[in-house]
Amino acid sequence: MSSKIKIATTSLAGCFGCHMSFLDIDERITELAEVVEFDRSPLTDIEHCGPCDIGLIEGGVCNSENVHVLREFRKNCKTLVAVGACAINGGLPALRNFVSVEECLLEAYRDGIGIDNPQIPSDPELPLLLDKVHPIHEIVKVDYFMPGCPPSADVFWTFLSALIAGREPKLPYELVHYD
């Protein structure tokens, strides 16, 4: 049995910028790999989250698939971290909360400029849109919030180093920013 801490990551409704920022820890990722094992993440080809110590989730919750993935993470992760503005407060995806889902779909698929064959997608394989975009704490219990848009590589490093060492993560004010 591995003594490494198991980490899983995923992205819901967002731009994937938090994951890109996480990868910006550059060569420190080799230090991290010495003490952690990655479960579901863009670094692996694992599609479902298994039992993990830490789950990092970026993005808001905008559809039924997001809800399913988020609940799977909560069920399987001892510690769940909302990463970035979208996961914490809905971020940019939540701008659609000011219009109805119908208005949003009409603008995007029927009334948009340059659309040759305007139609709203209705494939049963597409996840059902929620009436609004939710921050993840409105759907499941969240243990920690890692702020930023995106959190910088140094925020990821500082935050994860503390969690892995069993300490309460504390982020100096100067590390947290919204680009």
PyMOL commands that set and color helices and strands:
alter all, ss='L'
color gray80, all
select helices_A, chain A and resi 17-23+28-35+64-76+84-89+92-98+101-110+136-138+153-164+173-175
alter helices_A, ss='H'
color red, helices_A
select strands_A, chain A and resi 5-11+36-38+52-58+61-63+77-83+129-134+144-146
alter strands_A, ss='S'
color yellow, strands_A
deselect
rebuild
show_as cartoon
